[in-house]
Amino acid sequence: MGGPVTSNPFLAVIDEILRLRSCFEDLFAELSDAADMSVLQQLVLFAVFDAPVPPTVPQIGRDLGHPRQVIQRIVNEMVEKGLLAKADNPHHKRAMLLLPTEKAQDLKRRAEARAFETAEAFLSHFSADRCAALTGELGVLRQALESYIDRHGLAAKDKAASGSQVAGALALLERFG
């Protein structure tokens, strides 16, 4: 009874990944909803937290592959929400440094606690060894897809308009993985 998706092994993998994405969104929806944050806002916040020194808007744009103007708009929204603060940059007159606020740090603590709680509960049903093997296989799949996309010039022209939902889901996985 397999249709075109299940009869093609690669399309079946894509179907499962898309279904998993929905599951991960459900698992972490309460934190995203509580913070009223878009996927791109989450990515920017992760970039600020993960940077070894306070980053600037252009640095985050380059790291995430989004235009500076898109990141600037997101940063402005996050400053208004009290999640980011701007500080003078001693190395540049106009490019302000971005810092997480106490509100953002509290959100991060809650998100990490929830992620670890969920992961520990899940591991009682799915072994750590199996997770490690799956992580390796998914990494190989991702690298193969990236290589194929590069070879065939299939990269999205406007990353701000396409893929931010998928990128957000992947960022959540990397952040809490």
C-alpha positions as CSV (number, residue, x, y, z in Angstrom):
1,M,0.0,0.0,0.0
2,G,3.1,2.3,-0.2
3,G,2.6,5.4,-2.2
4,P,5.2,7.5,-3.9
5,V,6.7,8.8,-0.7
6,T,7.1,5.5,1.2
7,S,8.1,3.6,-2.0
8,N,11.2,5.8,-2.4
9,P,13.6,5.4,0.5
10,F,15.0,9.0,0.3
11,L,11.5,10.5,0.2
12,A,10.5,8.3,3.2
13,V,13.5,9.7,5.1
14,I,12.4,13.3,4.3
15,D,8.8,12.4,5.4
16,E,10.1,11.1,8.7
17,I,12.3,14.2,9.3
18,L,9.4,16.5,8.6
19,R,7.2,14.6,11.0
20,L,10.0,14.7,13.6
21,R,10.2,18.5,13.2
22,S,6.6,18.8,14.2
23,C,7.3,16.6,17.3
24,F,10.2,18.8,18.3
25,E,8.1,21.9,17.9
26,D,5.5,20.4,20.1
27,L,8.1,19.4,22.8
28,F,9.4,22.9,23.1
29,A,6.4,25.0,22.1
30,E,5.6,26.1,25.7
31,L,9.0,27.9,26.0
32,S,8.8,29.5,22.6
33,D,5.2,30.6,23.2
34,A,6.0,31.9,26.6
35,A,8.8,34.1,25.2
36,D,6.7,34.9,22.2
37,M,9.7,34.4,20.0
38,S,9.9,33.6,16.3
39,V,12.4,31.0,15.0
40,L,14.7,33.7,13.7
41,Q,14.6,35.5,17.1
42,Q,15.6,32.2,18.7
43,L,18.5,31.8,16.3
44,V,19.7,35.3,17.0
45,L,19.5,34.7,20.8
46,F,21.4,31.5,20.4
47,A,24.0,33.3,18.4
48,V,24.4,35.9,21.1
49,F,24.7,33.3,23.8
50,D,27.1,31.1,21.8
51,A,29.5,33.9,20.8
52,P,32.8,33.9,22.6
53,V,32.6,37.7,22.9
54,P,29.5,40.0,22.5
55,P,28.7,39.9,18.8
56,T,27.4,42.7,16.4
57,V,24.5,42.5,14.1
58,P,26.7,42.1,11.0
59,Q,28.6,39.2,12.6
60,I,25.4,37.4,13.5
61,G,24.1,38.0,9.9
62,R,27.2,36.4,8.4
63,D,27.1,33.5,10.9
64,L,23.4,32.8,10.2
65,G,23.5,33.5,6.5
66,H,20.9,36.3,6.7
67,P,21.2,39.9,5.5
68,R,22.3,42.4,8.0
69,Q,19.0,44.3,7.6
70,V,17.0,41.3,8.6
71,I,19.1,40.6,11.7
72,Q,18.9,44.3,12.6
73,R,15.1,44.2,12.5
74,I,15.0,41.1,14.7
75,V,17.5,42.6,17.2
76,N,15.4,45.7,17.4
77,E,12.4,43.6,18.2
78,M,14.3,41.7,20.8
79,V,15.6,44.9,22.5
80,E,12.0,46.1,22.7
81,K,11.0,42.8,24.3
82,G,13.8,43.1,26.9
83,L,15.8,40.1,25.7
84,L,18.8,41.9,24.3
85,A,20.7,45.0,25.3
86,K,23.1,47.0,23.2
87,A,26.5,48.2,24.4
88,D,29.1,50.6,22.9
89,N,31.7,48.8,20.8
90,P,35.2,50.1,21.4
91,H,36.2,48.8,18.0
92,H,33.5,50.4,15.9
93,K,31.4,53.6,16.2
94,R,28.2,52.3,14.8
95,A,28.1,48.5,15.2
96,M,26.9,48.0,18.8
97,L,27.7,44.9,20.8
98,L,24.8,42.7,21.7
99,L,24.3,41.3,25.2
100,P,21.6,39.0,26.6
101,T,19.5,40.5,29.4
102,E,18.6,38.8,32.7
103,K,15.3,38.0,31.1
104,A,17.0,36.2,28.3
105,Q,19.3,34.4,30.6
106,D,16.3,33.2,32.7
107,L,14.6,32.0,29.5
108,K,17.8,30.1,28.6
109,R,18.0,28.5,32.0
110,R,14.4,27.4,31.7
111,A,14.8,26.2,28.2
112,E,17.9,24.2,29.0
113,A,16.2,22.7,32.1
114,R,13.2,21.7,30.0
115,A,15.5,20.2,27.3
116,F,17.5,18.1,29.7
117,E,14.3,17.0,31.5
118,T,12.8,15.9,28.2
119,A,16.0,14.3,27.0
120,E,16.4,12.3,30.2
121,A,12.8,11.1,30.1
122,F,13.1,10.2,26.5
123,L,16.3,8.2,27.1
124,S,14.3,5.8,29.3
125,H,12.6,4.7,26.0
126,F,15.4,5.2,23.5
127,S,19.0,4.3,24.4
128,A,21.9,6.7,24.4
129,D,23.8,4.4,22.1
130,R,20.9,4.4,19.6
131,C,20.8,8.3,19.9
132,A,24.6,8.5,19.2
133,A,24.3,6.1,16.2
134,L,21.3,8.1,14.8
135,T,23.2,11.4,15.3
136,G,26.1,10.0,13.3
137,E,23.8,8.8,10.5
138,L,21.9,12.2,10.4
139,G,25.2,14.0,10.2
140,V,26.3,11.9,7.2
141,L,22.9,12.6,5.6
142,R,23.2,16.4,6.2
143,Q,26.7,16.5,4.8
144,A,25.7,14.6,1.7
145,L,22.7,16.9,1.2
146,E,24.9,20.0,1.7
147,S,27.4,18.7,-0.9
148,Y,24.6,17.9,-3.4
149,I,23.1,21.4,-2.9
150,D,26.5,23.1,-3.4
151,R,27.3,21.0,-6.5
152,H,24.0,21.7,-8.1
153,G,23.7,25.4,-7.1
154,L,20.5,24.7,-5.2
155,A,21.1,27.0,-2.2
156,A,18.3,29.3,-1.4
157,K,18.9,32.7,-2.9
158,D,17.1,34.5,0.0
159,K,17.7,32.6,3.2
160,A,15.7,35.1,5.1
161,A,12.6,34.1,3.3
162,S,13.2,30.4,2.9
163,G,14.3,27.8,5.4
164,S,14.1,29.8,8.6
165,Q,11.6,27.3,10.1
166,V,13.9,24.4,9.2
167,A,16.9,26.2,10.3
168,G,15.2,27.0,13.6
169,A,14.3,23.4,14.2
170,L,17.9,22.4,13.5
171,A,19.2,25.1,15.7
172,L,17.0,23.9,18.6
173,L,18.3,20.4,18.0
174,E,22.0,21.5,18.0
175,R,21.4,23.8,21.0
176,F,19.8,21.2,23.2
177,G,21.5,18.1,21.6
